[in-house]
């Protein structure tokens, strides 16, 4: 048997950890197992003390550490009305989502971790409930709520579940009931903050004002179009040029007919009533008879008075017949003249419309386009207003596109400390430290 501290025999091409050891050229660096086992045996007290110390430290840490529980809630982010951009001024086009889904998820995460939401949890639950020791011994000169909010934020974990539109919200706390309550309260405050961030509280009033203005503009455009159509009735119909040409032809024909009727009436006025010449002859005969009677009778005789009464009756009848005939002719000529004047005025108006038809048609089209454009704008604003009113009502009822698919419950097992994990870690770390220390001591102090 070799004496203690004697050199260890090296095989060919094997590195030795003994002093003066070397590695053969071209050989692999392999630790000689026999030397290792012998070193461990020689340093067994060191190995045992180091390994035992690590295990003891791990045991004490596990036994003395305060258990930490982690309450977790899962939120499903549904892409709905909050993320859709709408044109508030009633422009064309539908709603669009201006950002990517990952960006929107990150936005929700930032809202969850915002100071206002976290402070809301602290203010609602109170520092005494969340961190009793902090409330009993607050640091001097620092706001207690801010310190508690910073501690909540430090223990809060918010992340997106991979390949899913789900956010996981976790909070570590020494009290599982308090941790679960804080997480659920945080989610409720987050939903309120989400609606506040994506809501449009002034959109409804703005759109109502825009709708009233658009309605007034539409009524003005319709009134201008109706006024134009009243001045130019033909523009209320289709084929306005053909209608005007046909009306002009009809007016010219009617005007010629009236002129012919006037000529015929004037000719009739020159022809006397057949009863008038007979009345005149009768009147002449009676006057001659009166003269004869005056030659033989006195003026106050019965025969003379009878003849004179007949003369007066015939004269009255003749005068009435002449007046009647003249009146009928004048009335007929007057009516035909008025008819002719009316036809001539309308013909002049039609000729004027035909001459100005291109300009009037352009003006009519402009008025029509203005009515159509303002009607479309008014309808778009009304549709957007209805959506804004619906969205505002949903905000008032706290209806959001966020679903809690798993509320936080008080966990049964702590996440820290973990005895089995600590034991495995202590075994691995203790073994490594003990082995390394034994080999290093054997290498540095081979004779000790």
C-alpha positions in Angstrom: 0.0 0.0 0.0 1.2 3.4 -0.9 2.0 5.9 1.8 -0.3 8.9 2.4 0.5 11.8 0.1 2.4 9.6 -2.4 1.8 10.5 -6.1 -1.2 8.9 -7.7 -0.3 6.7 -10.7 -1.5 8.2 -14.0 -2.6 6.2 -16.9 -1.5 7.1 -20.3 -3.1 10.2 -21.9 -5.0 11.0 -18.6 -4.9 14.4 -16.8 -4.0 14.3 -13.1 -5.1 16.9 -10.5 -2.0 16.1 -8.5 0.7 18.7 -8.3 2.9 18.5 -11.3 0.3 16.5 -13.2 0.1 17.1 -17.0 -2.0 16.1 -20.1 -0.6 14.0 -22.8 -0.6 15.6 -26.3 -3.6 14.6 -28.3 -5.4 13.0 -25.4 -8.8 13.9 -23.9 -9.1 15.7 -20.5 -10.6 12.9 -18.4 -10.7 13.0 -14.6 -9.4 9.9 -13.0 -12.3 8.3 -11.1 -10.1 6.5 -8.7 -8.5 9.8 -7.7 -11.9 11.5 -7.3 -13.3 8.8 -5.1 -10.2 8.8 -3.0 -10.3 12.5 -2.7 -13.9 12.5 -1.6 -13.1 9.8 0.9 -10.2 11.7 2.3 -12.3 14.9 2.5 -15.4 13.2 3.7 -15.7 15.4 6.8 -15.5 18.5 4.6 -18.1 17.1 2.2 -20.5 16.1 4.9 -20.2 19.5 6.7 -20.7 21.5 3.6 -23.6 19.3 2.3 -25.2 19.3 5.7 -24.8 23.0 6.1 -26.6 23.7 2.7 -29.4 21.3 3.6 -29.7 22.9 7.0 -29.9 26.3 5.5 -32.5 25.2 3.0 -34.6 23.6 5.8 -34.4 26.6 8.0 -35.4 28.9 5.0 -38.3 26.6 4.2 -39.5 26.4 7.8 -39.1 30.1 8.7 -40.3 31.7 5.4 -43.8 33.2 5.4 -46.0 31.3 2.9 -46.9 33.3 -0.2 -50.1 32.5 -2.0 -50.9 33.5 -5.6 -54.5 34.3 -6.6 -55.1 34.3 -10.4 -57.9 35.5 -12.6 -58.3 35.0 -16.4 -59.8 37.6 -18.7 -61.0 37.1 -22.2 -60.6 40.2 -24.4 -63.3 40.2 -27.1 -62.6 42.7 -29.9 -65.8 44.7 -30.2 -67.2 48.2 -30.2 -64.4 49.8 -28.0 -61.7 49.0 -30.5 -63.7 50.1 -33.6 -63.0 53.6 -34.8 -66.1 55.5 -36.1 -66.1 58.8 -38.0 -67.9 61.2 -35.7 -68.5 63.8 -38.4 -70.6 61.4 -40.4 -68.1 60.7 -43.2 -68.4 57.7 -45.5 -66.9 54.3 -44.7 -67.4 51.8 -41.9 -65.6 51.3 -38.6 -62.0 50.1 -38.7 -59.6 48.7 -36.1 -56.5 50.9 -36.5 -54.1 48.7 -34.5 -53.1 45.0 -34.2 -54.5 42.6 -31.7 -51.3 42.3 -29.9 -51.1 46.0 -29.5 -54.6 46.2 -28.1 -53.8 43.4 -25.6 -50.8 45.3 -24.5 -52.9 48.4 -24.1 -55.3 46.4 -21.8 -52.3 45.2 -19.8 -51.1 48.7 -19.3 -54.5 49.8 -18.1 -54.5 46.8 -15.6 -51.2 47.9 -14.3 -52.0 51.6 -14.2 -51.5 53.6 -11.0 -55.1 54.7 -10.8 -56.4 51.1 -10.9 -53.9 49.9 -8.4 -54.5 52.8 -6.1 -58.3 52.1 -6.4 -57.7 48.7 -4.9 -55.7 50.1 -2.1 -58.3 52.8 -1.3 -61.2 50.4 -1.5 -59.7 47.6 0.6 -57.5 49.8 2.9 -53.9 49.5 3.8 -54.9 47.8 7.1 -56.5 44.9 5.2 -53.8 44.6 2.5 -50.7 45.1 4.6 -51.5 45.2 8.3 -47.8 45.4 9.3 -47.2 48.3 7.0 -50.2 50.1 8.5 -48.9 49.4 12.1 -45.4 50.7 11.3 -45.6 53.1 8.4 -42.3 54.7 7.1 -42.1 58.3 8.2 -42.4 61.0 5.6 -43.9 58.8 2.9 -47.6 58.5 1.8 -48.9 55.2 3.1 -51.2 54.6 0.2 -48.4 55.1 -2.4 -46.2 52.6 -0.6 -49.0 50.1 -0.4 -49.8 50.6 -4.1 -46.1 50.1 -5.0 -46.1 46.9 -3.0 -49.2 45.7 -4.8 -47.7 46.6 -8.2 -44.5 44.8 -7.3 -46.4 41.6 -6.4 -48.8 41.9 -9.4 -48.2 39.9 -12.5 -50.2 40.7 -15.7 -49.4 38.8 -18.9 -51.0 37.6 -22.1 -51.6 33.9 -22.4 -49.6 32.6 -25.4 -51.6 32.2 -28.6 -54.8 33.4 -27.0 -56.8 36.7 -26.4 -56.6 36.0 -22.7 -54.9 38.0 -20.0 -53.7 36.3 -16.8 -53.8 38.5 -13.7 -52.0 37.2 -10.6 -51.2 38.7 -7.2 -49.0 37.2 -4.6 -50.0 37.8 -1.0 -49.5 36.2 2.4 -53.2 35.9 3.0 -55.0 33.9 0.2 -58.4 35.4 0.9 -57.1 39.0 0.8 -55.1 38.2 -2.4 -58.2 36.7 -4.2 -60.4 39.7 -3.1 -57.7 42.2 -4.3 -57.5 40.5 -7.7 -61.2 40.4 -8.3 -61.5 44.1 -7.2 -58.6 44.9 -9.5 -60.5 43.3 -12.4 -63.7 45.3 -11.6 -61.8 48.6 -11.4 -60.0 47.7 -14.7 -63.3 47.2 -16.5 -64.5 50.6 -15.3 -61.2 52.2 -16.4 -61.4 50.3 -19.7 -64.8 51.9 -20.4 -63.6 55.3 -19.4 -60.5 55.0 -21.6 -62.3 53.8 -24.7 -65.5 55.6 -24.1 -66.6 58.9 -25.8 -68.6 60.8 -23.2 -68.9 63.9 -25.4 -69.6 62.1 -28.7 -73.4 61.9 -28.2 -73.8 65.7 -27.5 -71.4 66.5 -30.4 -73.4 64.2 -32.8 -76.7 65.6 -31.7 -75.5 69.1 -32.5 -74.2 67.8 -35.9 -77.5 66.0 -36.6 -79.5 69.2 -35.9 -77.3 71.2 -38.1 -77.5 68.6 -40.9 -81.3 68.5 -40.6 -81.5 72.2 -40.9 -79.2 72.2 -44.0 -81.3 69.4 -45.6 -84.5 71.4 -45.0 -82.9 74.4 -46.6 -81.7 72.4 -49.7 -85.2 70.9 -50.1 -86.8 74.3 -49.8 -84.6 75.7 -52.5 -85.4 72.8 -54.8 -89.1 73.2 -54.2 -88.9 76.9 -54.9 -87.1 76.2 -58.2 -89.7 73.6 -59.2 -92.5 76.0 -58.4 -91.0 78.6 -60.7 -90.3 76.0 -63.3 -92.9 73.2 -63.1 -91.5 71.3 -66.0 -88.4 70.4 -63.9 -90.7 68.3 -61.7 -91.0 65.9 -64.7 -88.7 63.8 -66.8 -87.8 64.7 -70.4 -88.2 68.4 -69.7 -86.9 69.5 -73.2 -89.4 67.3 -75.0 -92.2 68.5 -72.8 -91.4 72.2 -73.6 -91.2 71.5 -77.3 -94.5 69.7 -77.3 -96.1 72.5 -75.2 -94.7 75.2 -77.6 -96.3 73.3 -80.6 -99.6 73.0 -78.8 -99.5 76.7 -77.9 -98.8 77.8 -81.4 -101.7 75.6 -82.7 -104.1 77.0 -80.1 -103.0 80.6 -80.9 -103.8 80.1 -84.5 -107.2 78.7 -83.7 -108.0 81.7 -81.4 -106.9 84.1 -84.2 -109.3 82.4 -86.6 -112.1 82.5 -84.1 -111.5 86.3 -83.7 -111.7 86.8 -87.4 -114.9 84.9 -87.6 -116.4 86.8 -84.7 -115.5 90.1 -86.3 -117.2 89.0 -89.5 -120.3 88.0 -87.5 -120.4 91.4 -85.9 -120.8 93.0 -89.3 -123.9 90.9 -90.1 -127.1 92.2 -88.5 -129.7 90.1 -86.7 -132.5 89.2 -89.3 -135.1 90.6 -86.9 -133.6 94.1 -87.0 -134.4 94.9 -90.7 -138.1 93.8 -90.2 -138.3 96.0 -87.1 -136.9 99.0 -89.0 -139.5 98.4 -91.8 -142.3 98.2 -89.3 -141.1 101.4 -87.6 -141.0 103.2 -91.0 -144.6 102.0 -91.8 -145.9 103.3 -88.5 -144.3 106.7 -88.9 -145.9 107.1 -92.3 -149.2 106.1 -90.9 -148.8 108.7 -88.1 -148.3 111.4 -90.7 -151.4 110.4 -92.6 -153.4 110.5 -89.4 -152.1 113.9 -88.4 -153.4 115.2 -91.7 -157.0 114.2 -90.9 -157.0 113.9 -87.1 -155.9 115.9 -84.1 -152.8 115.0 -82.2 -154.7 113.9 -79.2 -157.0 111.6 -81.1 -157.2 108.0 -80.1 -156.0 106.7 -83.5 -152.8 108.9 -83.4 -152.1 107.9 -79.8 -152.4 104.2 -80.7 -150.0 104.5 -83.6 -147.5 106.4 -81.4 -147.6 103.7 -78.8 -146.9 101.1 -81.4 -144.0 103.3 -82.7 -142.5 103.5 -79.2 -142.8 99.7 -78.7 -141.1 99.0 -82.0 -138.3 101.5 -81.3 -137.7 99.9 -77.9 -137.6 96.4 -79.4 -135.2 97.5 -82.2 -132.9 99.2 -79.7 -132.8 96.1 -77.4 -132.1 93.9 -80.4 -129.3 96.1 -81.6 -127.8 96.4 -78.1 -128.0 92.6 -77.5 -126.3 91.8 -80.8 -123.5 94.4 -80.2 -123.0 93.1 -76.6 -122.6 89.5 -77.6 -120.1 90.4 -80.3 -118.0 92.5 -77.9 -118.1 89.8 -75.2 -117.1 87.1 -77.6 -114.2 89.3 -79.0 -113.1 90.2 -75.5 -112.9 86.5 -74.4 -111.1 85.5 -77.5 -108.7 88.5 -77.1 -107.9 87.5 -73.5 -107.4 83.9 -74.5 -105.0 85.0 -77.2 -103.1 87.2 -74.8 -102.8 84.4 -72.3 -101.5 82.0 -75.0 -99.0 84.5 -76.2 -97.7 85.1 -72.7 -97.3 81.4 -72.1 -95.7 80.9 -75.5 -93.1 83.7 -74.6 -92.5 81.9 -71.3 -92.0 78.6 -73.0 -89.6 80.2 -75.6 -87.7 81.7 -72.7 -87.5 78.4 -70.9 -86.3 76.7 -74.0 -83.6 79.3 -74.4 -82.5 79.1 -70.8 -83.0 75.3 -70.5 -79.3 74.4 -70.4 -78.6 76.9 -67.6 -81.8 75.9 -65.7 -81.0 72.2 -66.1 -77.6 72.7 -64.6 -79.1 74.7 -61.7 -81.7 72.0 -61.2 -79.0 69.3 -61.1 -77.0 71.3 -58.6 -80.0 71.6 -56.4 -80.8 67.9 -56.7 -77.2 66.9 -55.9 -77.2 69.3 -52.9 -80.3 67.6 -51.5 -79.0 64.1 -52.1 -75.6 65.0 -50.5 -77.1 66.6 -47.5 -79.6 63.8 -47.1 -76.8 61.2 -47.2 -74.8 63.2 -44.6 -77.8 63.5 -42.3 -78.5 59.8 -42.5 -74.9 58.9 -41.8 -74.8 61.2 -38.8 -78.1 59.8 -37.5 -76.7 56.2 -37.8 -73.5 57.3 -35.9 -75.7 59.1 -33.3 -77.7 55.9 -32.7 -74.5 53.9 -32.2 -73.1 56.5 -29.9 -76.3 56.5 -27.8 -76.2 52.7 -27.6 -72.6 52.7 -26.7 -73.1 55.4 -24.0 -76.0 53.3 -22.5 -73.8 50.2 -22.5 -71.1 52.2 -20.8 -73.6 53.3 -18.1 -74.5 49.7 -17.6 -70.8 48.7 -17.5 -71.2 46.4 -20.4 -67.7 45.8 -21.9 -66.1 43.4 -24.3 -64.2 41.8 -21.4 -65.3 38.5 -19.9 -64.0 37.1 -16.7 -63.6 33.4 -17.6 -62.0 32.6 -14.3 -62.4 34.8 -11.2 -59.7 34.6 -8.5 -60.2 32.1 -5.7 -58.3 31.7 -2.5 -55.4 29.3 -3.4 -55.0 26.3 -1.2 -51.2 25.7 -1.7 -48.6 28.5 -1.4 -46.3 29.2 -4.3 -43.5 30.0 -1.9 -41.7 28.4 -0.1 -41.9 25.0 -1.9 -40.4 22.3 0.4 -39.8 19.7 -2.3 -38.3 22.1 -4.7 -36.1 23.6 -2.0 -35.0 20.1 -1.0 -34.1 19.2 -4.6 -32.3 22.5 -5.0 -30.4 22.0 -1.7 -29.3 18.5 -2.7 -28.0 19.7 -6.0 -26.4 22.9 -4.7 -25.0 21.1 -1.6 -23.6 18.2 -3.6 -22.0 20.6 -6.1 -20.4 22.7 -3.3 -19.2 19.8 -1.4 -17.8 18.0 -4.4 -16.1 21.1 -5.7 -14.6 22.0 -2.3 -13.3 18.5 -1.7 -11.6 18.3 -5.1 -10.2 21.8 -4.8 -8.8 21.0 -1.3 -7.3 17.8 -2.6 -5.7 19.6 -5.5 -4.4 22.5 -3.5 -3.4 20.6 -0.3 -2.6 17.0 -1.4 -0.6 16.2 1.7 -3.0 17.7 4.3 
